[in-house]
Amino acid sequence: MKRTIAVLAIVLGIVFLGLAFIYWTTPAASLPAFLPGFDPAMTGIHFKHGLAALILAVLLFVYAWFATGKKSRD
């Protein structure tokens, strides 16, 4: 079960990493309408949205790393 959750965390981490890239390279007016931050009148990028997505991706990768690591012997 832990392995399945770790794989899911890795997949979600990759999704959030891609989302961070999209937020940092695409103007707000060109974002898909279903993404938070879509604003047809704005020409800038959403740095904070991208940073939040990057932080979530890193946290998910760290969780997957610890979930699949060696088990301690007590």
PyMOL Python script that loads the backbone (N, CA, C, O; Angstrom):
from pymol import cmd

cmd.read_pdbstr("""\
ATOM      1  N   MET A   1       0.814  -1.193   0.000  1.00  0.00           N
ATOM      2  CA  MET A   1       0.000   0.000   0.000  1.00  0.00           C
ATOM      3  C   MET A   1       0.861   1.262   0.000  1.00  0.00           C
ATOM      4  O   MET A   1       0.561   2.228  -0.702  1.00  0.00           O
ATOM      5  N   LYS A   2       1.952   1.245   0.807  1.00  0.00           N
ATOM      6  CA  LYS A   2       2.826   2.414   0.850  1.00  0.00           C
ATOM      7  C   LYS A   2       3.495   2.656  -0.500  1.00  0.00           C
ATOM      8  O   LYS A   2       3.734   3.799  -0.891  1.00  0.00           O
ATOM      9  N   ARG A   3       3.792   1.576  -1.200  1.00  0.00           N
ATOM     10  CA  ARG A   3       4.436   1.713  -2.509  1.00  0.00           C
ATOM     11  C   ARG A   3       3.484   2.385  -3.500  1.00  0.00           C
ATOM     12  O   ARG A   3       3.914   3.213  -4.303  1.00  0.00           O
ATOM     13  N   THR A   4       2.214   2.041  -3.452  1.00  0.00           N
ATOM     14  CA  THR A   4       1.220   2.658  -4.335  1.00  0.00           C
ATOM     15  C   THR A   4       1.083   4.151  -4.046  1.00  0.00           C
ATOM     16  O   THR A   4       0.991   4.960  -4.969  1.00  0.00           O
ATOM     17  N   ILE A   5       1.070   4.510  -2.776  1.00  0.00           N
ATOM     18  CA  ILE A   5       0.977   5.922  -2.409  1.00  0.00           C
ATOM     19  C   ILE A   5       2.239   6.661  -2.830  1.00  0.00           C
ATOM     20  O   ILE A   5       2.160   7.812  -3.261  1.00  0.00           O
ATOM     21  N   ALA A   6       3.406   6.020  -2.714  1.00  0.00           N
ATOM     22  CA  ALA A   6       4.650   6.654  -3.130  1.00  0.00           C
ATOM     23  C   ALA A   6       4.656   6.887  -4.639  1.00  0.00           C
ATOM     24  O   ALA A   6       5.105   7.937  -5.099  1.00  0.00           O
ATOM     25  N   VAL A   7       4.170   5.937  -5.401  1.00  0.00           N
ATOM     26  CA  VAL A   7       4.096   6.109  -6.860  1.00  0.00           C
ATOM     27  C   VAL A   7       3.124   7.235  -7.204  1.00  0.00           C
ATOM     28  O   VAL A   7       3.397   8.039  -8.095  1.00  0.00           O
ATOM     29  N   LEU A   8       2.005   7.296  -6.514  1.00  0.00           N
ATOM     30  CA  LEU A   8       1.052   8.380  -6.724  1.00  0.00           C
ATOM     31  C   LEU A   8       1.678   9.733  -6.378  1.00  0.00           C
ATOM     32  O   LEU A   8       1.447  10.720  -7.077  1.00  0.00           O
ATOM     33  N   ALA A   9       2.465   9.783  -5.307  1.00  0.00           N
ATOM     34  CA  ALA A   9       3.142  11.024  -4.924  1.00  0.00           C
ATOM     35  C   ALA A   9       4.135  11.454  -6.000  1.00  0.00           C
ATOM     36  O   ALA A   9       4.255  12.646  -6.281  1.00  0.00           O
ATOM     37  N   ILE A  10       4.837  10.520  -6.595  1.00  0.00           N
ATOM     38  CA  ILE A  10       5.784  10.843  -7.662  1.00  0.00           C
ATOM     39  C   ILE A  10       5.049  11.381  -8.887  1.00  0.00           C
ATOM     40  O   ILE A  10       5.472  12.370  -9.488  1.00  0.00           O
ATOM     41  N   VAL A  11       3.960  10.734  -9.250  1.00  0.00           N
ATOM     42  CA  VAL A  11       3.181  11.193 -10.412  1.00  0.00           C
ATOM     43  C   VAL A  11       2.630  12.596 -10.171  1.00  0.00           C
ATOM     44  O   VAL A  11       2.709  13.455 -11.049  1.00  0.00           O
ATOM     45  N   LEU A  12       2.073  12.828  -8.985  1.00  0.00           N
ATOM     46  CA  LEU A  12       1.562  14.160  -8.656  1.00  0.00           C
ATOM     47  C   LEU A  12       2.691  15.187  -8.596  1.00  0.00           C
ATOM     48  O   LEU A  12       2.497  16.341  -8.978  1.00  0.00           O
ATOM     49  N   GLY A  13       3.862  14.781  -8.122  1.00  0.00           N
ATOM     50  CA  GLY A  13       5.014  15.672  -8.104  1.00  0.00           C
ATOM     51  C   GLY A  13       5.414  16.099  -9.502  1.00  0.00           C
ATOM     52  O   GLY A  13       5.752  17.261  -9.724  1.00  0.00           O
ATOM     53  N   ILE A  14       5.380  15.170 -10.446  1.00  0.00           N
ATOM     54  CA  ILE A  14       5.696  15.501 -11.835  1.00  0.00           C
ATOM     55  C   ILE A  14       4.648  16.443 -12.410  1.00  0.00           C
ATOM     56  O   ILE A  14       4.979  17.368 -13.152  1.00  0.00           O
ATOM     57  N   VAL A  15       3.384  16.209 -12.069  1.00  0.00           N
ATOM     58  CA  VAL A  15       2.311  17.095 -12.544  1.00  0.00           C
ATOM     59  C   VAL A  15       2.508  18.506 -12.005  1.00  0.00           C
ATOM     60  O   VAL A  15       2.397  19.473 -12.757  1.00  0.00           O
ATOM     61  N   PHE A  16       2.800  18.638 -10.712  1.00  0.00           N
ATOM     62  CA  PHE A  16       3.002  19.963 -10.128  1.00  0.00           C
ATOM     63  C   PHE A  16       4.270  20.632 -10.657  1.00  0.00           C
ATOM     64  O   PHE A  16       4.319  21.856 -10.776  1.00  0.00           O
ATOM     65  N   LEU A  17       5.287  19.847 -10.972  1.00  0.00           N
ATOM     66  CA  LEU A  17       6.493  20.405 -11.576  1.00  0.00           C
ATOM     67  C   LEU A  17       6.182  20.979 -12.953  1.00  0.00           C
ATOM     68  O   LEU A  17       6.655  22.062 -13.298  1.00  0.00           O
ATOM     69  N   GLY A  18       5.395  20.265 -13.730  1.00  0.00           N
ATOM     70  CA  GLY A  18       4.964  20.780 -15.030  1.00  0.00           C
ATOM     71  C   GLY A  18       4.091  22.008 -14.893  1.00  0.00           C
ATOM     72  O   GLY A  18       4.185  22.938 -15.695  1.00  0.00           O
ATOM     73  N   LEU A  19       3.248  22.015 -13.884  1.00  0.00           N
ATOM     74  CA  LEU A  19       2.382  23.169 -13.633  1.00  0.00           C
ATOM     75  C   LEU A  19       3.209  24.405 -13.267  1.00  0.00           C
ATOM     76  O   LEU A  19       2.897  25.513 -13.704  1.00  0.00           O
ATOM     77  N   ALA A  20       4.256  24.215 -12.471  1.00  0.00           N
ATOM     78  CA  ALA A  20       5.141  25.334 -12.130  1.00  0.00           C
ATOM     79  C   ALA A  20       5.793  25.880 -13.388  1.00  0.00           C
ATOM     80  O   ALA A  20       5.893  27.095 -13.554  1.00  0.00           O
ATOM     81  N   PHE A  21       6.236  25.007 -14.271  1.00  0.00           N
ATOM     82  CA  PHE A  21       6.845  25.439 -15.527  1.00  0.00           C
ATOM     83  C   PHE A  21       5.846  26.235 -16.367  1.00  0.00           C
ATOM     84  O   PHE A  21       6.200  27.257 -16.953  1.00  0.00           O
ATOM     85  N   ILE A  22       4.613  25.769 -16.424  1.00  0.00           N
ATOM     86  CA  ILE A  22       3.580  26.474 -17.194  1.00  0.00           C
ATOM     87  C   ILE A  22       3.333  27.860 -16.607  1.00  0.00           C
ATOM     88  O   ILE A  22       3.236  28.840 -17.345  1.00  0.00           O
ATOM     89  N   TYR A  23       3.232  27.946 -15.274  1.00  0.00           N
ATOM     90  CA  TYR A  23       2.978  29.245 -14.648  1.00  0.00           C
ATOM     91  C   TYR A  23       4.125  30.225 -14.899  1.00  0.00           C
ATOM     92  O   TYR A  23       3.886  31.424 -15.045  1.00  0.00           O
ATOM     93  N   TRP A  24       5.372  29.731 -14.951  1.00  0.00           N
ATOM     94  CA  TRP A  24       6.513  30.628 -15.123  1.00  0.00           C
ATOM     95  C   TRP A  24       6.788  30.993 -16.569  1.00  0.00           C
ATOM     96  O   TRP A  24       7.531  31.940 -16.828  1.00  0.00           O
ATOM     97  N   THR A  25       6.214  30.273 -17.515  1.00  0.00           N
ATOM     98  CA  THR A  25       6.518  30.556 -18.921  1.00  0.00           C
ATOM     99  C   THR A  25       5.338  31.078 -19.721  1.00  0.00           C
ATOM    100  O   THR A  25       5.518  31.530 -20.851  1.00  0.00           O
ATOM    101  N   THR A  26       4.141  31.027 -19.165  1.00  0.00           N
ATOM    102  CA  THR A  26       2.951  31.414 -19.906  1.00  0.00           C
ATOM    103  C   THR A  26       2.305  32.641 -19.262  1.00  0.00           C
ATOM    104  O   THR A  26       2.073  32.649 -18.053  1.00  0.00           O
ATOM    105  N   PRO A  27       2.016  33.668 -20.043  1.00  0.00           N
ATOM    106  CA  PRO A  27       1.300  34.824 -19.485  1.00  0.00           C
ATOM    107  C   PRO A  27      -0.084  34.413 -18.973  1.00  0.00           C
ATOM    108  O   PRO A  27      -0.668  33.438 -19.447  1.00  0.00           O
ATOM    109  N   ALA A  28      -0.593  35.164 -18.011  1.00  0.00           N
ATOM    110  CA  ALA A  28      -1.872  34.828 -17.382  1.00  0.00           C
ATOM    111  C   ALA A  28      -3.015  34.797 -18.388  1.00  0.00           C
ATOM    112  O   ALA A  28      -3.954  34.017 -18.226  1.00  0.00           O
ATOM    113  N   ALA A  29      -2.955  35.622 -19.415  1.00  0.00           N
ATOM    114  CA  ALA A  29      -4.024  35.639 -20.414  1.00  0.00           C
ATOM    115  C   ALA A  29      -4.003  34.392 -21.297  1.00  0.00           C
ATOM    116  O   ALA A  29      -5.017  34.046 -21.903  1.00  0.00           O
ATOM    117  N   SER A  30      -2.861  33.717 -21.373  1.00  0.00           N
ATOM    118  CA  SER A  30      -2.744  32.528 -22.223  1.00  0.00           C
ATOM    119  C   SER A  30      -2.898  31.219 -21.457  1.00  0.00           C
ATOM    120  O   SER A  30      -2.848  30.143 -22.053  1.00  0.00           O
ATOM    121  N   LEU A  31      -3.086  31.302 -20.142  1.00  0.00           N
ATOM    122  CA  LEU A  31      -3.288  30.083 -19.356  1.00  0.00           C
ATOM    123  C   LEU A  31      -4.623  29.443 -19.720  1.00  0.00           C
ATOM    124  O   LEU A  31      -5.552  30.145 -20.118  1.00  0.00           O
ATOM    125  N   PRO A  32      -4.733  28.123 -19.592  1.00  0.00           N
ATOM    126  CA  PRO A  32      -6.051  27.501 -19.761  1.00  0.00           C
ATOM    127  C   PRO A  32      -7.024  28.056 -18.724  1.00  0.00           C
ATOM    128  O   PRO A  32      -6.631  28.351 -17.595  1.00  0.00           O
ATOM    129  N   ALA A  33      -8.267  28.195 -19.099  1.00  0.00           N
ATOM    130  CA  ALA A  33      -9.265  28.832 -18.244  1.00  0.00           C
ATOM    131  C   ALA A  33      -9.524  28.055 -16.959  1.00  0.00           C
ATOM    132  O   ALA A  33      -9.994  28.645 -15.986  1.00  0.00           O
ATOM    133  N   PHE A  34      -9.236  26.752 -16.915  1.00  0.00           N
ATOM    134  CA  PHE A  34      -9.511  25.968 -15.712  1.00  0.00           C
ATOM    135  C   PHE A  34      -8.414  26.112 -14.654  1.00  0.00           C
ATOM    136  O   PHE A  34      -8.595  25.647 -13.528  1.00  0.00           O
ATOM    137  N   LEU A  35      -7.275  26.747 -14.982  1.00  0.00           N
ATOM    138  CA  LEU A  35      -6.207  26.932 -14.007  1.00  0.00           C
ATOM    139  C   LEU A  35      -6.452  28.186 -13.177  1.00  0.00           C
ATOM    140  O   LEU A  35      -6.895  29.206 -13.705  1.00  0.00           O
ATOM    141  N   PRO A  36      -6.163  28.113 -11.873  1.00  0.00           N
ATOM    142  CA  PRO A  36      -6.265  29.323 -11.064  1.00  0.00           C
ATOM    143  C   PRO A  36      -5.269  30.368 -11.571  1.00  0.00           C
ATOM    144  O   PRO A  36      -4.134  30.031 -11.909  1.00  0.00           O
ATOM    145  N   GLY A  37      -5.679  31.602 -11.623  1.00  0.00           N
ATOM    146  CA  GLY A  37      -4.800  32.662 -12.085  1.00  0.00           C
ATOM    147  C   GLY A  37      -5.067  33.101 -13.502  1.00  0.00           C
ATOM    148  O   GLY A  37      -4.437  34.045 -13.978  1.00  0.00           O
ATOM    149  N   PHE A  38      -5.983  32.446 -14.193  1.00  0.00           N
ATOM    150  CA  PHE A  38      -6.330  32.863 -15.547  1.00  0.00           C
ATOM    151  C   PHE A  38      -6.972  34.236 -15.489  1.00  0.00           C
ATOM    152  O   PHE A  38      -7.960  34.440 -14.783  1.00  0.00           O
ATOM    153  N   ASP A  39      -6.406  35.179 -16.237  1.00  0.00           N
ATOM    154  CA  ASP A  39      -6.943  36.541 -16.272  1.00  0.00           C
ATOM    155  C   ASP A  39      -6.731  37.087 -17.678  1.00  0.00           C
ATOM    156  O   ASP A  39      -5.596  37.370 -18.059  1.00  0.00           O
ATOM    157  N   PRO A  40      -7.790  37.239 -18.449  1.00  0.00           N
ATOM    158  CA  PRO A  40      -7.625  37.680 -19.839  1.00  0.00           C
ATOM    159  C   PRO A  40      -7.039  39.076 -19.976  1.00  0.00           C
ATOM    160  O   PRO A  40      -6.539  39.425 -21.046  1.00  0.00           O
ATOM    161  N   ALA A  41      -7.087  39.882 -18.925  1.00  0.00           N
ATOM    162  CA  ALA A  41      -6.577  41.245 -19.015  1.00  0.00           C
ATOM    163  C   ALA A  41      -5.123  41.367 -18.554  1.00  0.00           C
ATOM    164  O   ALA A  41      -4.515  42.421 -18.739  1.00  0.00           O
ATOM    165  N   MET A  42      -4.549  40.311 -17.956  1.00  0.00           N
ATOM    166  CA  MET A  42      -3.200  40.389 -17.405  1.00  0.00           C
ATOM    167  C   MET A  42      -2.175  39.865 -18.403  1.00  0.00           C
ATOM    168  O   MET A  42      -2.394  38.834 -19.039  1.00  0.00           O
ATOM    169  N   THR A  43      -1.057  40.573 -18.541  1.00  0.00           N
ATOM    170  CA  THR A  43      -0.030  40.149 -19.490  1.00  0.00           C
ATOM    171  C   THR A  43       1.171  39.516 -18.802  1.00  0.00           C
ATOM    172  O   THR A  43       2.029  38.950 -19.479  1.00  0.00           O
ATOM    173  N   GLY A  44       1.258  39.595 -17.477  1.00  0.00           N
ATOM    174  CA  GLY A  44       2.396  39.048 -16.745  1.00  0.00           C
ATOM    175  C   GLY A  44       2.214  37.581 -16.404  1.00  0.00           C
ATOM    176  O   GLY A  44       1.197  36.965 -16.723  1.00  0.00           O
ATOM    177  N   ILE A  45       3.240  37.033 -15.739  1.00  0.00           N
ATOM    178  CA  ILE A  45       3.191  35.643 -15.300  1.00  0.00           C
ATOM    179  C   ILE A  45       2.801  35.596 -13.829  1.00  0.00           C
ATOM    180  O   ILE A  45       2.815  36.618 -13.142  1.00  0.00           O
ATOM    181  N   HIS A  46       2.457  34.417 -13.355  1.00  0.00           N
ATOM    182  CA  HIS A  46       2.108  34.220 -11.949  1.00  0.00           C
ATOM    183  C   HIS A  46       3.268  33.528 -11.252  1.00  0.00           C
ATOM    184  O   HIS A  46       3.322  32.300 -11.188  1.00  0.00           O
ATOM    185  N   PHE A  47       4.199  34.325 -10.729  1.00  0.00           N
ATOM    186  CA  PHE A  47       5.374  33.763 -10.070  1.00  0.00           C
ATOM    187  C   PHE A  47       4.999  32.999  -8.809  1.00  0.00           C
ATOM    188  O   PHE A  47       5.522  31.911  -8.567  1.00  0.00           O
ATOM    189  N   LYS A  48       4.099  33.554  -8.002  1.00  0.00           N
ATOM    190  CA  LYS A  48       3.732  32.913  -6.735  1.00  0.00           C
ATOM    191  C   LYS A  48       3.000  31.591  -6.957  1.00  0.00           C
ATOM    192  O   LYS A  48       3.208  30.635  -6.210  1.00  0.00           O
ATOM    193  N   HIS A  49       2.150  31.530  -7.976  1.00  0.00           N
ATOM    194  CA  HIS A  49       1.467  30.268  -8.284  1.00  0.00           C
ATOM    195  C   HIS A  49       2.500  29.202  -8.682  1.00  0.00           C
ATOM    196  O   HIS A  49       2.411  28.050  -8.257  1.00  0.00           O
ATOM    197  N   GLY A  50       3.470  29.602  -9.495  1.00  0.00           N
ATOM    198  CA  GLY A  50       4.519  28.668  -9.899  1.00  0.00           C
ATOM    199  C   GLY A  50       5.373  28.221  -8.734  1.00  0.00           C
ATOM    200  O   GLY A  50       5.749  27.051  -8.652  1.00  0.00           O
ATOM    201  N   LEU A  51       5.684  29.141  -7.828  1.00  0.00           N
ATOM    202  CA  LEU A  51       6.470  28.796  -6.651  1.00  0.00           C
ATOM    203  C   LEU A  51       5.710  27.826  -5.751  1.00  0.00           C
ATOM    204  O   LEU A  51       6.295  26.878  -5.229  1.00  0.00           O
ATOM    205  N   ALA A  52       4.424  28.054  -5.569  1.00  0.00           N
ATOM    206  CA  ALA A  52       3.611  27.145  -4.755  1.00  0.00           C
ATOM    207  C   ALA A  52       3.562  25.749  -5.380  1.00  0.00           C
ATOM    208  O   ALA A  52       3.649  24.747  -4.671  1.00  0.00           O
ATOM    209  N   ALA A  53       3.423  25.685  -6.700  1.00  0.00           N
ATOM    210  CA  ALA A  53       3.408  24.384  -7.374  1.00  0.00           C
ATOM    211  C   ALA A  53       4.756  23.689  -7.240  1.00  0.00           C
ATOM    212  O   ALA A  53       4.806  22.471  -7.066  1.00  0.00           O
ATOM    213  N   LEU A  54       5.854  24.445  -7.317  1.00  0.00           N
ATOM    214  CA  LEU A  54       7.187  23.861  -7.159  1.00  0.00           C
ATOM    215  C   LEU A  54       7.387  23.333  -5.743  1.00  0.00           C
ATOM    216  O   LEU A  54       7.948  22.253  -5.558  1.00  0.00           O
ATOM    217  N   ILE A  55       6.936  24.080  -4.748  1.00  0.00           N
ATOM    218  CA  ILE A  55       7.065  23.628  -3.356  1.00  0.00           C
ATOM    219  C   ILE A  55       6.256  22.352  -3.128  1.00  0.00           C
ATOM    220  O   ILE A  55       6.729  21.433  -2.460  1.00  0.00           O
ATOM    221  N   LEU A  56       5.058  22.288  -3.670  1.00  0.00           N
ATOM    222  CA  LEU A  56       4.253  21.058  -3.551  1.00  0.00           C
ATOM    223  C   LEU A  56       4.948  19.879  -4.231  1.00  0.00           C
ATOM    224  O   LEU A  56       4.941  18.767  -3.702  1.00  0.00           O
ATOM    225  N   ALA A  57       5.540  20.113  -5.390  1.00  0.00           N
ATOM    226  CA  ALA A  57       6.249  19.046  -6.096  1.00  0.00           C
ATOM    227  C   ALA A  57       7.416  18.527  -5.260  1.00  0.00           C
ATOM    228  O   ALA A  57       7.604  17.317  -5.142  1.00  0.00           O
ATOM    229  N   VAL A  58       8.189  19.425  -4.687  1.00  0.00           N
ATOM    230  CA  VAL A  58       9.325  19.014  -3.866  1.00  0.00           C
ATOM    231  C   VAL A  58       8.849  18.237  -2.643  1.00  0.00           C
ATOM    232  O   VAL A  58       9.438  17.214  -2.293  1.00  0.00           O
ATOM    233  N   LEU A  59       7.795  18.708  -1.995  1.00  0.00           N
ATOM    234  CA  LEU A  59       7.267  17.990  -0.828  1.00  0.00           C
ATOM    235  C   LEU A  59       6.786  16.587  -1.195  1.00  0.00           C
ATOM    236  O   LEU A  59       7.001  15.640  -0.440  1.00  0.00           O
ATOM    237  N   LEU A  60       6.145  16.454  -2.338  1.00  0.00           N
ATOM    238  CA  LEU A  60       5.690  15.129  -2.771  1.00  0.00           C
ATOM    239  C   LEU A  60       6.866  14.206  -3.090  1.00  0.00           C
ATOM    240  O   LEU A  60       6.820  13.016  -2.778  1.00  0.00           O
ATOM    241  N   PHE A  61       7.921  14.746  -3.711  1.00  0.00           N
ATOM    242  CA  PHE A  61       9.109  13.931  -3.992  1.00  0.00           C
ATOM    243  C   PHE A  61       9.804  13.506  -2.699  1.00  0.00           C
ATOM    244  O   PHE A  61      10.269  12.371  -2.592  1.00  0.00           O
ATOM    245  N   VAL A  62       9.879  14.397  -1.727  1.00  0.00           N
ATOM    246  CA  VAL A  62      10.496  14.058  -0.441  1.00  0.00           C
ATOM    247  C   VAL A  62       9.677  12.985   0.271  1.00  0.00           C
ATOM    248  O   VAL A  62      10.238  12.051   0.842  1.00  0.00           O
ATOM    249  N   TYR A  63       8.357  13.116   0.238  1.00  0.00           N
ATOM    250  CA  TYR A  63       7.508  12.090   0.847  1.00  0.00           C
ATOM    251  C   TYR A  63       7.747  10.727   0.192  1.00  0.00           C
ATOM    252  O   TYR A  63       7.884   9.716   0.881  1.00  0.00           O
ATOM    253  N   ALA A  64       7.795  10.708  -1.134  1.00  0.00           N
ATOM    254  CA  ALA A  64       8.011   9.443  -1.840  1.00  0.00           C
ATOM    255  C   ALA A  64       9.377   8.859  -1.497  1.00  0.00           C
ATOM    256  O   ALA A  64       9.521   7.642  -1.383  1.00  0.00           O
ATOM    257  N   TRP A  65      10.374   9.717  -1.332  1.00  0.00           N
ATOM    258  CA  TRP A  65      11.708   9.260  -0.993  1.00  0.00           C
ATOM    259  C   TRP A  65      11.711   8.581   0.378  1.00  0.00           C
ATOM    260  O   TRP A  65      12.255   7.488   0.538  1.00  0.00           O
ATOM    261  N   PHE A  66      11.100   9.237   1.357  1.00  0.00           N
ATOM    262  CA  PHE A  66      11.074   8.660   2.694  1.00  0.00           C
ATOM    263  C   PHE A  66      10.158   7.442   2.784  1.00  0.00           C
ATOM    264  O   PHE A  66      10.419   6.533   3.572  1.00  0.00           O
ATOM    265  N   ALA A  67       9.100   7.413   1.996  1.00  0.00           N
ATOM    266  CA  ALA A  67       8.180   6.278   2.040  1.00  0.00           C
ATOM    267  C   ALA A  67       8.793   5.025   1.436  1.00  0.00           C
ATOM    268  O   ALA A  67       8.400   3.915   1.796  1.00  0.00           O
ATOM    269  N   THR A  68       9.749   5.179   0.526  1.00  0.00           N
ATOM    270  CA  THR A  68      10.346   4.018  -0.122  1.00  0.00           C
ATOM    271  C   THR A  68      11.747   3.715   0.389  1.00  0.00           C
ATOM    272  O   THR A  68      12.419   2.830  -0.140  1.00  0.00           O
ATOM    273  N   GLY A  69      12.194   4.432   1.402  1.00  0.00           N
ATOM    274  CA  GLY A  69      13.536   4.233   1.945  1.00  0.00           C
ATOM    275  C   GLY A  69      13.643   2.958   2.766  1.00  0.00           C
ATOM    276  O   GLY A  69      12.678   2.216   2.946  1.00  0.00           O
ATOM    277  N   LYS A  70      14.870   2.733   3.261  1.00  0.00           N
ATOM    278  CA  LYS A  70      15.095   1.553   4.096  1.00  0.00           C
ATOM    279  C   LYS A  70      14.309   1.640   5.383  1.00  0.00           C
ATOM    280  O   LYS A  70      14.131   2.720   5.947  1.00  0.00           O
ATOM    281  N   LYS A  71      13.849   0.516   5.836  1.00  0.00           N
ATOM    282  CA  LYS A  71      13.114   0.452   7.091  1.00  0.00           C
ATOM    283  C   LYS A  71      14.134   0.322   8.244  1.00  0.00           C
ATOM    284  O   LYS A  71      15.089  -0.448   8.146  1.00  0.00           O
ATOM    285  N   SER A  72      13.928   1.059   9.298  1.00  0.00           N
ATOM    286  CA  SER A  72      14.850   0.987  10.430  1.00  0.00           C
ATOM    287  C   SER A  72      14.592  -0.290  11.197  1.00  0.00           C
ATOM    288  O   SER A  72      13.465  -0.782  11.266  1.00  0.00           O
ATOM    289  N   ARG A  73      15.660  -0.817  11.771  1.00  0.00           N
ATOM    290  CA  ARG A  73      15.552  -2.039  12.586  1.00  0.00           C
ATOM    291  C   ARG A  73      15.689  -1.655  14.029  1.00  0.00           C
ATOM    292  O   ARG A  73      16.762  -1.246  14.473  1.00  0.00           O
ATOM    293  N   ASP A  74      14.633  -1.780  14.750  1.00  0.00           N
ATOM    294  CA  ASP A  74      14.651  -1.403  16.175  1.00  0.00           C
ATOM    295  C   ASP A  74      14.980  -2.584  17.030  1.00  0.00           C
ATOM    296  O   ASP A  74      15.041  -2.463  18.253  1.00  0.00           O
TER     297      ASP A  74
END
""", "prot")
cmd.dss("prot")
cmd.show_as("cartoon", "prot")
cmd.util.cbc("prot")
cmd.orient("prot")
